[in-house]
Amino acid sequence: MDYKENILELVGHTPLVKLNRLTQGIKATVLAKMESLNPGYSVKDRIGRAMIEAAEREGSLKPGGTIIEATSGNTGIGLALTAAVKGYRCIFVMTDKASIEKVRYLKALGADVVVVPASAKPGTPDHYVSTAQRIARETPNSFYPNQYAHPANPEAHYRTTGPEIWEQTEGRITHFVAGIGTGGTISGTGRFLKEQNANIRIIGADPYGSVFKTYKETGKTHEVTPYLVEGIGQEVIPENAQLKYVDEIINITDRESFEMSRQLGRVEGIFCGGSTGTNLAAALKVARTLDANGLVVFIVCDTGEHYLSKHHSDEWLKEKRLLEPQRITAELISTTKGATAPHALVTAAPTDRVADILARMDELGISYVPVLEEGRSVGSLRENHVLTKVLRKRELLEAPVSEVMDASFPVVEEDASAADVTRQLQAAPAVLVQTYGRITGIITRHDVLDMPTR
Ligand SMILES: Cc1ncc(COP(=O)(O)O)c(C=O)c1O
């Protein structure tokens, strides 16, 4: 029979996948190390398993014990699935920057999750690390792995990730690119690869705002500025970030990280998180400088599934002012109008009673209503015009909408550009958005004022 003893046997041994389209014009080979194919869909499954098994060997984790960790999510998932197999309880402390998908995922694996503000500074009681430490102190028979300092973290990559890449590339790898969160991946893999061939360049990909690049280059840290990519970058240097194994650190913006993450899905079919975008951006920058002997391996840290409500959502990118203006479409504007706008499109039929529609408009605080017949726009109601007509002739309140309506608002396709929408709004107070022949949204002049201009 062919089966695994348990899910943990699927951790590691992830394949390398060559990029073909994103690398056009690049002579070097660029390979993605598919850590998103681990059973918990991230590189952190390796250390979740390794830290728990090290603690069992050392006796710091005993049967019936509770595992408590500060995590941006993925380490929690790696720990939780190991704990599930081995019968331990888990409590995770996360910041409110972590996506809701990750919180729910951890709960689905049986863990308890405590969420604290991302704004809390290191060392303060609300910081996610201090909170995890406090809960660990207060919980009997608990184990606090501390991925930032636990030697089993870089060790797991030294024993597994490094040797896998070395064997898979038959020793031909020339550059390794990874993000730095705890530093475990880059330090452990980097150390192994350097021991095989000291000429292999180990490159860290770091968000602008994080301290690693400055620290590597000057030995000093600086005040961090906030960034949105999850799981990588730091404000203090963790023990597991052994930067002596790192040759160079490249800073990448949020905008570039998210754009590259989305492109990897669109262009190569590899669905990934934001930190993978950071790595990919750095990998391509490096690869562009190499000849055909260059062989760059970068880490695909986790799956895009965890970020469907974040950078894989146009709405979220627009809210964070990270969407290219030319990618703001009529559909996006109409679905991301101010939080107070009613989301379902309010429409009238030509046969509706004027008084009923006016009452509805008053109740919802809307001034423009399209009049639709079989899904097509046949007219429009503009509150001020209708009220003027009704004031002159009160009987119109009982009349059908068709007697008071104006000409239809202009109609644009859902993929019309923001510029097209703006142009139409110079002549009409509202435009309608059409999706495959059906009217699905309305945009007014106010909605367009809310749009980011860059
Ligand atoms: C999404 C994601 N990417 C990358 C990393 C970085 O890996 P490491 O902690 O090994 O430096 C992490 C770690 O927290 C992560 O959660």
The ligand as an SDF file (V2000), in Angstrom:
LIG
                    3D

 16 16  0  0  0  0  0  0  0  0999 V2000
    4.5660   34.7860    4.7240 C   0  0  0  0  0  0  0  0  0  0  0  0
    5.9730   34.6650    5.2330 C   0  0  0  0  0  0  0  0  0  0  0  0
    6.9620   34.8360    4.3830 N   0  0  0  0  0  0  0  0  0  0  0  0
    8.2480   34.7810    4.7930 C   0  0  0  0  0  0  0  0  0  0  0  0
    8.6070   34.5490    6.0890 C   0  0  0  0  0  0  0  0  0  0  0  0
   10.0620   34.6090    6.4780 C   0  0  0  0  0  0  0  0  0  0  0  0
   10.6720   33.4420    6.8410 O   0  0  0  0  0  0  0  0  0  0  0  0
   11.7300   33.3780    8.0230 P   0  0  0  0  0  0  0  0  0  0  0  0
   10.9960   33.6090    9.3160 O   0  0  0  0  0  0  0  0  0  0  0  0
   12.2930   32.0020    7.9320 O   0  0  0  0  0  0  0  0  0  0  0  0
   12.7600   34.4330    7.8370 O   0  0  0  0  0  0  0  0  0  0  0  0
    7.5890   34.3710    6.9910 C   0  0  0  0  0  0  0  0  0  0  0  0
    7.9050   34.2150    8.3970 C   0  0  0  0  0  0  0  0  0  0  0  0
    7.2430   34.6220    9.3140 O   0  0  0  0  0  0  0  0  0  0  0  0
    6.2250   34.4160    6.5710 C   0  0  0  0  0  0  0  0  0  0  0  0
    5.2110   34.2660    7.4230 O   0  0  0  0  0  0  0  0  0  0  0  0
  1  2  1  0
  2  3  1  0
  2 15  2  0
  3  4  2  0
  4  5  1  0
  5  6  1  0
  5 12  2  0
  6  7  1  0
  7  8  1  0
  8  9  2  0
  8 10  1  0
  8 11  1  0
 12 13  1  0
 12 15  1  0
 13 14  2  0
 15 16  1  0
M  END
$$$$
